[in-house]
């Protein structure tokens, strides 16, 4: 009987068909008790005899993979695989999967919510009323503003679709340019520096890689319009948080909305001390009932497919799959 370790917290907490996918396959299912992403040592203590891991934001390092001699598949409950050492998995012949498209609606809606909350100062006004006050700060309309999207993939496109009704202008920076979508939705592709200089709101939707680590640093922040807003629902490592703190503390930016951080939770981040200039959320962009169930079922099906010798829908490292199945895709 194959053994599956489920560490993804939202998968574990939600009841639904995603559990039945694993149960109906007849697997032995084990779950940890921790309620935080597991660190490397914790993962190593759990993986010695498992055939598959359904992982959230837990540490899937090379050492963890080496400690799991039976491991055949790591299924990410989500899209981003930056917490998984994909290269180490590929060398070990371990298939890595994700759930492409499963969270794009939820994260796009979260992005729009942060933009609206920032521009209308909702956090400040909520605090004032709850403390017995009735003072108001003038906000900003979205109509006529320029929104710059750093990354125009699935989630970036969903953001565009949702913001079109606000009569905003769109700029986008992406290495891979979907010109048909851009033409249809009046998005203009530009270089990153131009996007930063012209946008009233910059929102990040890029994949975190070695090349995009601290993509938005001190230089890039200095290019942004005075009074602009920065939103990040992608990955915390895209931003140099110390540089962002400085830009906000010096009032060069009007505010920032962050759902992700370089270290999660951000216990020692100076961003925690900026009051209502920032909206800080606990990486909940994909945390809707619909998305959790969708991701859960896709991740579970990926495990069943790989352990059954089939090509999974969310294949991340095709080389490992080809080796495991002794042939090309």
Rosetta silent file (secondary structure, phi, psi, omega in degrees, C-alpha in Angstrom):
SEQUENCE: XXXXXXXXXXXXXXXXXXXXXXXXXXXXXXXXXXXXXXXXXXXXXXXXXXXXXXXXXXXXXXXXXXXXXXXXXXXXXXXXXXXXXXXXXXXXXXXXXXXXXXXXXXXXXXXXXXXXXXXXXXXXXXXXXXXXXXXXXXXXXXXXXXXXXXXXXXXXXXXXXXXXXXXXXXXXXXXXXXXXXXXXXXXXXXXXXXXXXXXXXXXXXXXXXXXXXXXXXXXXXXXXXXXXXXXXXXXXXXXXXXXXXXXXXXXXXXXXXXXXXXXXXXXXXXXXXXXXXXXXXXXXXXXXXXXXXXXXXXXXXXXXXXXXXXXXXXXXXXXXXXXXXXXXX
SCORE:     score description
SCORE:     0.000 S_00000001
   1 L     0.000  129.507  178.316    0.000    0.000    0.000 S_00000001
   2 L   -72.600  145.660 -177.686    1.362    3.410   -0.964 S_00000001
   3 E  -112.564  129.224 -177.446    1.780    5.932    1.832 S_00000001
   4 E  -118.382  124.831  174.471    0.886    9.609    1.340 S_00000001
   5 E   -95.181  124.418  178.962    1.998   12.395    3.675 S_00000001
   6 E  -111.128  109.157  179.137   -0.334   15.414    3.621 S_00000001
   7 L  -105.871  -17.860 -178.429    1.277   18.534    5.076 S_00000001
   8 L   -61.368  118.881 -172.010   -0.743   21.249    3.274 S_00000001
   9 H   -66.514  -45.387 -177.284   -2.720   22.906    6.075 S_00000001
  10 H   -66.608  -33.106  174.785   -5.706   24.160    4.083 S_00000001
  11 H   -61.792  -45.247 -175.927   -6.080   20.702    2.480 S_00000001
  12 H   -67.403  -35.158 -173.537   -6.092   19.101    5.933 S_00000001
  13 H   -81.592  -21.317 -174.920   -8.583   21.543    7.452 S_00000001
  14 L   -98.356  131.581  174.031  -11.180   21.416    4.676 S_00000001
  15 L   -89.286  142.556  179.622  -13.569   18.517    4.242 S_00000001
  16 L   166.393 -170.863 -176.431  -14.523   17.577    0.703 S_00000001
  17 H   -63.207  -23.258 -177.730  -14.003   15.443   -2.369 S_00000001
  18 H   -61.098  -34.561  176.268  -10.237   16.012   -2.308 S_00000001
  19 H   -66.336  -41.173 -176.331   -9.943   13.582    0.616 S_00000001
  20 H   -65.119  -28.572  177.454  -11.999   10.963   -1.174 S_00000001
  21 H   -59.148  -44.340  179.565   -9.638   11.016   -4.155 S_00000001
  22 H   -74.935  -40.774 -178.709   -6.855    9.720   -1.905 S_00000001
  23 H   -64.945  -42.554 -178.916   -9.080    7.455    0.172 S_00000001
  24 H   -66.588  -23.798  177.918  -10.674    5.781   -2.843 S_00000001
  25 L   -78.037   -8.972  175.857   -7.203    5.007   -4.197 S_00000001
  26 L    83.088   18.310 -178.361   -6.570    2.937   -1.081 S_00000001
  27 L   -78.450  153.812  166.213   -3.550    4.883    0.199 S_00000001
  28 E   -82.873  124.387 -175.214   -2.400    5.072    3.776 S_00000001
  29 E  -111.882  127.511  178.087   -2.731    8.776    4.609 S_00000001
  30 E  -123.184  144.942 -179.170   -0.680   10.428    7.361 S_00000001
  31 E  -135.098  142.635  175.936   -0.892   14.027    8.566 S_00000001
  32 L   -80.322  168.070  179.693    1.276   16.031   10.989 S_00000001
  33 L   -93.209  -16.206 -174.662   -0.161   17.924   13.948 S_00000001
  34 L   -63.452  149.795 -179.834    1.640   21.211   13.314 S_00000001
  35 L  -115.275   21.527  175.427   -0.358   24.273   12.269 S_00000001
  36 L  -131.637  158.598  174.654    2.528   26.158   10.635 S_00000001
  37 L   -53.619  134.916 -175.704    4.578   25.404    7.510 S_00000001
  38 L   -78.933  137.846  177.362    7.013   22.642    8.412 S_00000001
  39 L   -84.485  171.688 -173.096   10.727   23.386    8.485 S_00000001
  40 H   -54.580  -49.234 -177.263   13.394   21.139    6.989 S_00000001
  41 H   -62.366  -38.178  178.966   14.119   19.131   10.146 S_00000001
  42 H   -66.010  -40.776  178.513   10.414   18.553   10.769 S_00000001
  43 H   -65.334  -43.573 -179.190    9.900   17.347    7.217 S_00000001
  44 H   -57.919  -36.251 -178.717   12.902   15.014    7.387 S_00000001
  45 L   -69.480  -13.538 -173.303   11.408   13.370   10.478 S_00000001
  46 L  -109.402  -16.919 -165.029    8.218   12.525    8.553 S_00000001
  47 L  -100.396    2.108 -170.329    9.275   11.435    5.054 S_00000001
  48 L   -58.950  -29.985 -175.486   11.362    8.305    5.551 S_00000001
  49 L  -128.419   28.634 -177.943    8.740    5.815    4.370 S_00000001
  50 L  -102.545  150.320  178.025    6.343    7.834    2.204 S_00000001
  51 L   -97.571  -21.964 -178.527    5.653    7.402   -1.510 S_00000001
  52 E  -149.990  150.135  175.814    4.021   10.791   -2.043 S_00000001
  53 E  -129.301  126.238  172.881    3.829   14.158   -0.315 S_00000001
  54 E  -101.035  104.777 -164.243    0.979   16.611   -0.741 S_00000001
  55 E  -112.160  148.571  173.254    2.743   19.771    0.329 S_00000001
  56 L  -100.138 -117.161  178.683    1.788   23.365    1.064 S_00000001
  57 L   -99.423   24.740 -179.648    4.437   25.981    1.850 S_00000001
  58 L   -74.665  160.345 -176.635    6.546   23.501    3.795 S_00000001
  59 L   -76.450  106.203  175.278   10.289   23.153    3.232 S_00000001
  60 E  -106.749   74.762 -176.040   10.856   20.623    0.440 S_00000001
  61 L   -87.716  174.438  176.795   14.632   20.943    0.302 S_00000001
  62 H   -60.304  -36.404  179.788   17.225   18.653   -1.236 S_00000001
  63 H   -66.373  -37.961  177.691   17.855   17.208    2.231 S_00000001
  64 H   -64.686  -44.978 -179.563   14.169   16.372    2.662 S_00000001
  65 H   -63.825  -39.460  179.073   14.064   14.668   -0.725 S_00000001
  66 H   -66.360  -25.927 -178.902   17.239   12.704    0.072 S_00000001
  67 L   -83.550    1.451 -176.617   15.643   11.494    3.307 S_00000001
  68 L  -121.927   78.921 -173.923   12.729    9.952    1.387 S_00000001
  69 L   -65.068  -23.381 -179.824   14.058    6.935   -0.566 S_00000001
  70 L   -91.035   -5.653 -170.495   10.560    5.734   -1.550 S_00000001
  71 L   -64.671  130.379  178.788    9.347    9.143   -2.693 S_00000001
  72 L  -116.444  -26.380 -175.939    7.881    9.246   -6.192 S_00000001
  73 E  -151.642  137.594  170.298    5.875   12.472   -6.296 S_00000001
  74 E  -114.547  113.750 -177.344    5.645   15.835   -4.540 S_00000001
  75 E  -104.635  114.133  179.371    2.260   17.409   -5.258 S_00000001
  76 E   -78.745  129.596  173.199    2.032   21.122   -4.460 S_00000001
  77 L   -85.703   76.264 -173.777   -1.300   22.289   -3.080 S_00000001
  78 L   150.893 -168.299 -175.191   -1.001   25.500   -5.048 S_00000001
  79 L  -107.131  -50.267 -177.293    0.843   26.915   -8.025 S_00000001
  80 L   -68.294  131.348 -178.219    4.162   28.358   -6.855 S_00000001
  81 L  -114.847   24.612 -177.650    6.854   25.726   -6.309 S_00000001
  82 L   -69.433  -15.233  175.038    9.599   28.006   -4.969 S_00000001
  83 L   -87.912   -0.349 -179.711    9.556   26.103   -1.645 S_00000001
  84 E  -110.941  130.199  174.848   10.388   22.881   -3.499 S_00000001
  85 L   -79.038   87.546 -175.223   13.904   22.101   -4.714 S_00000001
  86 H   -64.646  -36.767  179.496   12.705   21.031   -8.150 S_00000001
  87 H   -62.997  -43.346  179.046   16.238   20.425   -9.410 S_00000001
  88 H   -65.505  -39.267  177.866   16.969   18.043   -6.518 S_00000001
  89 H   -62.793  -42.449 -179.656   13.665   16.273   -7.098 S_00000001
  90 H   -63.362  -42.716  178.349   14.446   15.850  -10.786 S_00000001
  91 H   -61.999  -32.457 -178.882   17.890   14.404  -10.022 S_00000001
  92 L   -87.068   -1.012 -178.750   16.233   11.928   -7.659 S_00000001
  93 L    75.597   22.214 -179.303   13.610   10.972  -10.237 S_00000001
  94 L   -96.302  125.244  179.842   10.816   12.494   -8.129 S_00000001
  95 E   -77.295  135.895  175.672    7.947   14.034  -10.072 S_00000001
  96 E  -113.475  133.758  178.684    6.811   17.496   -8.946 S_00000001
  97 E  -128.937  160.804  172.170    3.302   18.723   -9.720 S_00000001
  98 L  -138.889 -170.037 -175.580    1.241   21.833   -9.068 S_00000001
  99 L  -123.508   70.718 -174.583   -2.320   23.024   -9.659 S_00000001
 100 L   -59.923  132.336  176.857   -2.177   25.538  -12.535 S_00000001
 101 L    84.910  -10.071 -173.999   -5.182   27.833  -12.792 S_00000001
 102 L   -69.470  -30.781 -173.633   -6.786   26.623   -9.584 S_00000001
 103 L  -111.336    6.908 -169.808   -6.249   29.830   -7.608 S_00000001
 104 H   -64.938  -37.021  179.619   -6.279   32.537  -10.263 S_00000001
 105 H   -67.753  -47.560 -177.211   -9.761   33.878   -9.508 S_00000001
 106 H   -62.409  -44.085 -178.083   -9.242   34.028   -5.746 S_00000001
 107 H   -69.511  -36.966  176.761   -5.836   35.735   -5.973 S_00000001
 108 H   -63.741  -43.107  177.783   -7.099   38.231   -8.551 S_00000001
 109 H   -63.071  -39.087  177.354  -10.045   39.102   -6.311 S_00000001
 110 H   -62.554  -40.687  178.737   -7.647   39.513   -3.378 S_00000001
 111 H   -60.197  -47.653  179.506   -5.516   41.850   -5.463 S_00000001
 112 H   -63.566  -38.865  178.737   -8.496   44.048   -6.313 S_00000001
 113 H   -61.380  -42.897  178.634   -9.589   44.038   -2.665 S_00000001
 114 H   -64.670  -41.952  178.790   -6.164   45.299   -1.566 S_00000001
 115 H   -60.145  -47.191 -179.423   -6.176   48.004   -4.222 S_00000001
 116 H   -64.358  -43.216 -179.073   -9.611   49.226   -3.149 S_00000001
 117 H   -64.539  -37.187  179.234   -8.759   49.099    0.555 S_00000001
 118 H   -69.591  -49.554 -173.384   -5.555   51.067    0.012 S_00000001
 119 H   -71.191  -22.793  177.767   -6.944   53.786   -2.230 S_00000001
 120 L  -106.865   10.037  173.399   -9.982   54.387    0.003 S_00000001
 121 L    55.580   42.697 -173.325   -8.027   54.097    3.309 S_00000001
 122 H   -66.683  -36.943 -179.530  -10.379   51.419    4.620 S_00000001
 123 H   -62.932  -43.438  179.272   -8.077   50.123    7.367 S_00000001
 124 H   -62.629  -48.139 -176.513   -7.704   53.603    8.866 S_00000001
 125 H   -67.090  -35.233  175.258  -11.415   54.383    8.775 S_00000001
 126 H   -60.516  -44.625 -179.739  -12.319   51.001   10.271 S_00000001
 127 H   -64.026  -41.318 -178.540   -9.943   51.700   13.168 S_00000001
 128 H   -62.211  -49.434 -177.171  -11.353   55.220   13.687 S_00000001
 129 H   -65.312  -41.177 -179.454  -14.985   54.139   13.856 S_00000001
 130 H   -66.172  -24.404  178.788  -14.247   51.170   16.136 S_00000001
 131 L   -93.025    9.067  176.259  -12.417   53.507   18.532 S_00000001
 132 L    91.921    6.142 -178.254  -15.409   55.859   18.709 S_00000001
 133 L   -95.250 -178.793 -179.260  -14.184   58.428   16.224 S_00000001
 134 L  -151.915   26.815  179.407  -15.615   59.843   13.005 S_00000001
 135 L   -83.128  157.092 -175.978  -12.677   61.481   11.195 S_00000001
 136 L  -135.386  145.832  173.782  -12.086   60.894    7.496 S_00000001
 137 L  -112.424  136.557  179.311   -9.155   60.904    5.084 S_00000001
 138 L   -67.765  131.376  179.673   -9.722   61.758    1.436 S_00000001
 139 L   -97.864 -163.384 -176.483   -9.194   58.732   -0.791 S_00000001
 140 L  -131.745  134.443  174.582   -8.440   58.252   -4.475 S_00000001
 141 L   -77.628  150.373  175.076  -10.658   57.136   -7.335 S_00000001
 142 L   -82.059  -30.277 -176.870   -9.448   54.382   -9.620 S_00000001
 143 L   -54.008  127.791  177.971  -11.063   55.868  -12.718 S_00000001
 144 L    85.788   -7.089 -179.437   -8.432   57.304  -15.012 S_00000001
 145 L   -82.630  162.695  177.931   -5.518   55.831  -13.061 S_00000001
 146 E  -106.281  124.528  177.518   -2.792   53.639  -14.551 S_00000001
 147 E  -105.976  124.263  178.557   -2.362   50.134  -13.174 S_00000001
 148 E  -105.457  123.520 -178.519    0.954   48.438  -13.918 S_00000001
 149 E  -105.626  117.243  175.792    1.061   44.650  -13.801 S_00000001
 150 E   -91.580   93.503 -172.348    4.444   43.008  -13.318 S_00000001
 151 L   108.338  116.880  179.634    3.557   39.639  -14.791 S_00000001
 152 L  -123.602   57.865  174.084    0.600   39.073  -17.103 S_00000001
 153 L   -92.918 -148.097 -176.450   -0.008   35.366  -16.699 S_00000001
 154 H   -57.001  -49.887 -175.885   -3.189   33.688  -15.503 S_00000001
 155 H   -71.154  -43.202  178.209   -3.611   35.810  -12.368 S_00000001
 156 H   -56.900  -40.852  179.237   -2.518   39.065  -13.972 S_00000001
 157 H   -65.349  -39.678  178.006   -5.079   38.568  -16.721 S_00000001
 158 H   -64.537  -34.848  176.485   -7.837   37.926  -14.195 S_00000001
 159 H   -63.856  -44.201  178.358   -6.906   41.187  -12.455 S_00000001
 160 H   -57.852  -48.274 -178.350   -7.224   43.053  -15.749 S_00000001
 161 H   -58.229  -39.548 -177.791  -10.665   41.559  -16.402 S_00000001
 162 H   -76.776  -27.943 -178.597  -11.855   42.612  -12.950 S_00000001
 163 H   -90.158  -11.374 -177.877  -10.468   46.146  -13.100 S_00000001
 164 H   -55.927  -36.559 -178.494  -11.735   46.971  -16.581 S_00000001
 165 H   -68.311  -13.515  179.077  -15.016   48.208  -15.166 S_00000001
 166 H   -88.299    1.466  176.871  -13.169   50.840  -13.120 S_00000001
 167 L    59.999   46.582  176.421  -12.031   52.583  -16.318 S_00000001
 168 L   -97.957  165.669  173.196   -8.325   52.305  -15.563 S_00000001
 169 E  -101.244  147.531 -175.389   -5.422   52.194  -18.012 S_00000001
 170 E  -118.780  133.180  165.684   -3.178   49.135  -18.097 S_00000001
 171 E  -119.412  151.896  178.628    0.556   48.689  -18.509 S_00000001
 172 E  -144.386  145.184  172.313    2.239   45.304  -18.265 S_00000001
 173 E  -123.379  122.851  179.312    5.758   43.924  -18.068 S_00000001
 174 L  -159.764  138.166  177.051    6.276   40.264  -18.915 S_00000001
 175 L   -65.011  -37.192  179.629    8.948   38.274  -20.735 S_00000001
 176 L  -102.577  111.151 -171.629    6.187   36.182  -22.311 S_00000001
 177 L  -105.205  118.135  174.750    3.731   38.535  -23.982 S_00000001
 178 L   -88.410   89.730 -173.432    0.209   37.449  -24.871 S_00000001
 179 H   -69.023  -30.903  178.840   -0.390   40.096  -27.516 S_00000001
 180 H   -64.536  -45.409  177.586   -3.872   38.832  -28.386 S_00000001
 181 H   -63.752  -44.351 -178.451   -5.039   39.305  -24.796 S_00000001
 182 H   -60.233  -42.702  179.181   -3.291   42.660  -24.575 S_00000001
 183 H   -64.386  -42.408 -177.107   -4.965   43.915  -27.741 S_00000001
 184 H   -66.055  -35.464 -173.544   -8.392   42.728  -26.627 S_00000001
 185 H  -109.555   13.239  173.589   -8.132   44.321  -23.191 S_00000001
 186 L    59.282   46.602  175.895   -6.149   47.446  -24.123 S_00000001
 187 E  -102.261  132.045  179.670   -3.011   46.493  -22.199 S_00000001
 188 E  -106.594  121.175  176.525    0.252   48.099  -23.309 S_00000001
 189 E   -77.707  132.836  178.739    3.459   46.105  -22.814 S_00000001
 190 L  -140.518  171.346  173.498    6.419   48.219  -21.653 S_00000001
 191 L   -74.393  160.168 -174.132    9.770   47.714  -19.974 S_00000001
 192 H   -58.765  -45.162 -177.616    9.794   47.492  -16.185 S_00000001
 193 H   -61.104  -38.775  178.398   11.311   50.926  -15.596 S_00000001
 194 H   -67.875  -41.166  178.151    8.674   52.598  -17.743 S_00000001
 195 H   -58.746  -46.731 -177.880    5.891   50.713  -15.987 S_00000001
 196 H   -63.591  -38.700 -176.817    7.157   51.810  -12.577 S_00000001
 197 H   -72.716  -27.733 -173.101    7.501   55.440  -13.640 S_00000001
 198 H  -103.059  -11.781 -172.266    4.040   55.714  -15.200 S_00000001
 199 L   -90.444  140.395  171.697    1.827   53.621  -12.910 S_00000001
 200 L   -83.612  -29.246  177.829   -0.307   54.924  -10.069 S_00000001
 201 E  -134.181  126.387  176.440   -0.695   51.366   -8.784 S_00000001
 202 E  -112.472  126.823 -179.183    1.877   48.605   -9.324 S_00000001
 203 E  -126.804  133.376 -171.286    0.768   45.040   -8.681 S_00000001
 204 E   -99.345  130.235  179.485    3.081   42.027   -8.770 S_00000001
 205 L  -140.983   33.075 -177.703    2.159   38.709  -10.388 S_00000001
 206 L   -93.454  158.189  174.411    5.562   37.297  -11.335 S_00000001
 207 L   -79.444  141.141  177.525    7.017   33.889  -10.522 S_00000001
 208 L   -85.106  117.572  176.437    9.788   33.897   -7.919 S_00000001
 209 L  -135.247  179.496  176.060   13.060   32.619   -9.397 S_00000001
 210 L   -60.076  -33.459 -178.823   16.717   33.415   -8.937 S_00000001
 211 L   -75.663  -26.708 -177.248   16.310   36.093  -11.624 S_00000001
 212 L  -102.136    1.607  176.500   13.276   37.747   -9.994 S_00000001
 213 L   -58.400  126.386 -177.471   14.537   37.686   -6.392 S_00000001
 214 L    52.850   41.982  176.593   14.213   41.287   -5.105 S_00000001
 215 L   -56.288  -36.906  177.707   12.985   42.369   -8.515 S_00000001
 216 E  -104.669   98.646 -179.067   11.593   45.467   -6.827 S_00000001
 217 L  -115.608 -162.626 -176.387   14.488   46.998   -4.918 S_00000001
 218 H   -58.987  -43.794  179.736   15.654   50.458   -3.914 S_00000001
 219 H   -62.265  -46.713 -177.463   16.360   51.531   -7.500 S_00000001
 220 H   -66.044  -39.830  179.105   12.990   50.323   -8.788 S_00000001
 221 H   -65.236  -32.645  179.079   11.093   51.908   -5.897 S_00000001
 222 H   -68.250  -20.817  179.270   12.823   55.212   -6.590 S_00000001
 223 H   -81.495  -17.543 -175.748   11.366   55.137  -10.101 S_00000001
 224 L   -70.998  151.141  178.431    7.776   54.897   -8.877 S_00000001
 225 L   -58.852  141.030  170.329    5.517   57.932   -8.871 S_00000001
 226 L   -59.611  131.684 -179.793    5.371   59.854   -5.601 S_00000001
 227 L    85.547    6.537  178.267    2.150   58.765   -3.929 S_00000001
 228 E   -77.848  167.904  178.520    1.877   55.498   -5.864 S_00000001
 229 E  -117.907  148.104  177.066    0.748   52.209   -4.337 S_00000001
 230 E  -123.083  129.948  179.880    2.449   48.796   -4.451 S_00000001
 231 E  -124.463  135.387  178.744    0.510   45.518   -4.157 S_00000001
 232 E  -134.889  110.856  173.544    2.029   42.042   -3.920 S_00000001
 233 L  -117.526   17.187 -176.168   -0.056   38.871   -3.946 S_00000001
 234 L   -98.840  -87.359  178.006    2.616   36.767   -5.693 S_00000001
 235 L  -141.615  138.143 -176.361    5.733   35.987   -3.642 S_00000001
 236 H   -61.681  -32.128 -178.100    7.397   38.033   -0.908 S_00000001
 237 H   -65.459   -9.802  177.638   10.874   37.496   -2.306 S_00000001
 238 H   -69.853  -19.568 -174.856   10.032   39.712   -5.283 S_00000001
 239 E  -116.066  138.825  167.648   10.448   42.793   -3.066 S_00000001
 240 L   -79.090  101.178 -171.612   13.409   44.103   -1.097 S_00000001
 241 H   -66.651  -31.705  177.230   11.400   44.662    2.077 S_00000001
 242 H   -65.458  -40.740  178.092   13.995   46.918    3.703 S_00000001
 243 H   -67.329  -37.665  178.167   13.911   49.196    0.658 S_00000001
 244 H   -65.915  -42.211  177.604   10.105   49.180    0.671 S_00000001
 245 H   -56.728  -45.282 -179.100   10.049   50.114    4.349 S_00000001
 246 H   -62.301  -43.977 -179.296   12.323   53.072    3.632 S_00000001
 247 H   -63.666  -37.847  179.499   10.180   54.269    0.718 S_00000001
 248 H   -75.443  -42.030 -179.187    7.021   54.102    2.826 S_00000001
 249 H   -64.331  -30.883  178.839    8.582   55.606    5.955 S_00000001
 250 L   -88.887    6.805  177.293    9.842   58.542    3.887 S_00000001
 251 L    61.767   26.539  175.511    6.349   58.998    2.403 S_00000001
 252 L   -78.996  -27.493  173.050    7.570   58.467   -1.155 S_00000001
 253 E  -112.962  150.255 -179.381    4.833   55.881   -1.637 S_00000001
 254 E   -77.846  -28.075 -178.335    1.255   56.289   -0.434 S_00000001
 255 E   174.184  171.492  178.402    0.923   52.714    0.722 S_00000001
 256 E  -145.014  143.532  174.714    1.441   49.023    0.105 S_00000001
 257 E  -119.136  116.780 -173.689   -0.758   45.948    0.283 S_00000001
 258 E  -124.212  124.279  174.350    1.127   42.714    0.919 S_00000001
 259 L  -103.912   -5.192 -176.093   -0.288   39.221    1.128 S_00000001
 260 L  -140.132  154.056 -175.396    3.155   37.599    0.961 S_00000001
 261 L  -141.201  158.618  178.431    6.519   38.125    2.645 S_00000001
 262 L   -60.570  -41.437  174.240   10.128   37.034    2.249 S_00000001
 263 L  -121.276  130.145 -178.124    9.807   35.189    5.565 S_00000001
 264 L  -123.333  126.603   -3.429    6.418   33.932    6.670 S_00000001
 265 L   -73.129  156.336 -174.331    5.231   34.851    9.186 S_00000001
 266 L   -86.348   66.532 -170.895    7.139   38.178    9.084 S_00000001
 267 L   -63.963  -33.619 -175.826    7.855   38.392   12.805 S_00000001
 268 L  -109.630   12.168 -176.387   10.823   40.773   12.598 S_00000001
 269 L   -72.992  133.780  175.724    9.873   42.792    9.532 S_00000001
 270 H   -64.361  -18.615  178.739    9.968   46.602    9.935 S_00000001
 271 H   -62.220  -20.740 -179.694    6.873   46.705    7.732 S_00000001
 272 H   -68.989  -13.849 -172.623    4.887   45.620   10.790 S_00000001
 273 H  -109.932   21.187 -177.778    5.451   49.048   12.334 S_00000001
 274 L  -101.038    7.531  175.731    4.081   51.275    9.564 S_00000001
 275 H    61.041 -138.973 -173.727    0.507   51.417   10.813 S_00000001
 276 H   -82.942    8.040  172.430   -2.217   52.022    8.257 S_00000001
 277 H   -72.705  -18.338  179.752    0.248   52.848    5.466 S_00000001
 278 E  -128.113  145.540  169.068    0.365   49.122    4.843 S_00000001
 279 E  -109.168  118.989 -175.514   -2.215   46.360    4.631 S_00000001
 280 E  -117.940  123.339 -176.870   -0.576   43.091    5.668 S_00000001
 281 L  -122.102  152.144 -173.555   -2.328   39.775    5.135 S_00000001
 282 L   -85.813   53.815  177.253   -1.251   36.206    6.085 S_00000001
 283 L    53.941   56.600 -175.863   -0.825   34.775    2.566 S_00000001
 284 L  -113.088   16.582 -178.361   -4.548   34.230    2.137 S_00000001
 285 L   -56.135  -36.780 -178.569   -4.954   35.089   -1.536 S_00000001
 286 L   -96.753    6.292 -173.743   -5.937   31.527   -2.401 S_00000001
 287 L   -87.939   70.570  167.550   -7.871   30.933    0.808 S_00000001
 288 L  -121.380  155.751 -179.972  -11.418   30.635   -0.449 S_00000001
 289 H   -56.128  -44.821 -176.000  -13.566   27.540   -0.099 S_00000001
 290 H   -63.614  -43.853 -177.328  -13.798   27.163   -3.857 S_00000001
 291 H   -71.153  -42.947  179.690  -10.056   27.458   -4.461 S_00000001
 292 H   -59.370  -43.030  178.896   -8.982   25.219   -1.588 S_00000001
 293 H   -67.040  -40.585 -179.877  -11.300   22.469   -2.817 S_00000001
 294 H   -64.766  -47.751  179.095  -10.211   22.957   -6.428 S_00000001
 295 H   -64.413  -39.962 -178.767   -6.504   22.868   -5.555 S_00000001
 296 H   -62.103  -45.509 -179.777   -7.024   19.949   -3.209 S_00000001
 297 H   -65.792  -42.626 -179.875   -8.728   17.790   -5.788 S_00000001
 298 H   -63.642  -43.096 -179.558   -6.147   18.650   -8.473 S_00000001
 299 H   -64.589  -43.038  178.865   -3.218   17.916   -6.123 S_00000001
 300 H   -64.123  -41.659  178.569   -4.755   14.612   -5.018 S_00000001
 301 H   -65.268  -35.046  176.283   -5.465   13.605   -8.617 S_00000001
 302 H   -60.338  -41.166  178.535   -1.865   14.419   -9.537 S_00000001
 303 H   -64.018  -47.423 -179.824   -0.692   11.948   -6.890 S_00000001
 304 H   -60.008  -41.454 -179.266   -3.055    9.241   -8.093 S_00000001
 305 H   -65.350  -46.066 -178.384   -1.957    9.774  -11.682 S_00000001
 306 H   -66.204  -47.253 -179.203    1.778    9.627  -10.929 S_00000001
 307 H   -66.527  -21.684  177.173    1.543    6.588   -8.625 S_00000001
 308 L   -91.999    5.618  178.137   -0.623    4.934  -11.275 S_00000001
 309 L    81.383   13.871  179.954    1.955    5.528  -14.007 S_00000001
 310 L  -101.276  157.646  176.009   -0.047    8.252  -15.766 S_00000001
 311 L   -75.012  124.977 -179.211    1.079   11.726  -16.811 S_00000001
 312 L   -77.667  154.782 -179.570   -0.247   14.262  -14.265 S_00000001
 313 L   -65.744  -41.471 -175.153   -2.094   17.380  -15.338 S_00000001
 314 L   -99.922   48.851 -176.215    0.133   19.740  -13.352 S_00000001
 315 E   -69.576  124.293 -179.573    3.533   18.339  -14.336 S_00000001
 316 L   -97.468  -41.185 -176.670    6.367   20.693  -13.326 S_00000001
 317 L  -120.009   84.126 -176.290    9.481   18.638  -14.150 S_00000001
 318 H   -59.155  -27.082  179.187    8.873   16.515  -17.271 S_00000001
 319 H   -62.108  -41.033  179.312   12.423   15.124  -17.208 S_00000001
 320 H   -67.040  -38.679  178.522   11.725   13.317  -13.939 S_00000001
 321 H   -63.905  -42.579 -178.752    8.454   11.950  -15.293 S_00000001
 322 H   -63.243  -40.952  179.312   10.176   10.678  -18.436 S_00000001
 323 H   -66.645  -44.368 -178.098   12.851    8.903  -16.394 S_00000001
 324 H   -63.221  -28.595 -177.592   10.312    7.411  -14.006 S_00000001
 325 L  -107.909    8.914  173.121    8.294    6.067  -16.921 S_00000001
 326 L    53.985   47.539  176.997   11.292    5.070  -19.057 S_00000001
 327 L   177.547  167.368  179.821   10.323    7.034  -22.101 S_00000001
 328 L   -72.495  163.505  177.121    9.616   10.475  -23.552 S_00000001
 329 L   -66.106    0.000    0.000    6.438   12.409  -22.832 S_00000001
